[in-house]
Amino acid sequence: MSDSRDYPARPILAASAAVFRDGRVLVGARRKPPYSDVFSLPGGVVEPGETLEQAALRELMEETGVVAEIVAFNRHVEIIQNDDDLKVKRHFVIASFVARWVSGEGEPSDELGPLLWADEADLASLKTTPGLPGLLKRARELAASA
């Protein structure tokens, strides 16, 4: 079985976190495919032995230097991309969580470029990953009730 992220033998499990601080959410411009130079939530692949929540918080710290605490599960997101021959080139299943900021201002990394604590108006003007506005709408509702 291949560990490759391109043309994987099966879907790749990942986790992300919508981290809220003073009503704003942390987003960053992806540096790697899929969706290079497009704003999204911090996140990445789950490692063996790691829970989904642990993976989301580890990826958040590695990609941004921000520490947060999970307050709710939002929903899963699937990214399926086919090549020109209609073969599955990428297939990610992402468990997306809602988190509350604890510490750290957010610094770009090898995986995420410019970071932004964004409000709804900021998000409307950014190029974002497909479905991010709807995901964040629900995340805001969950954060407000947590």
Secondary structure, 3 states (H helix, E strand, C coil): CCCCCCCCCCCEEEEEEEEEECCEEEEEEECCCCCCCCEECCEEECCCCCCHHHHHHHHHHHHHCCEEEEEEEEEEEEEEEECCCCCEEEEEEEEEEEEEEEECCCCCCCCEEEEEEECHHHHHCCCECCCHHHHHHHHHHHHHHC
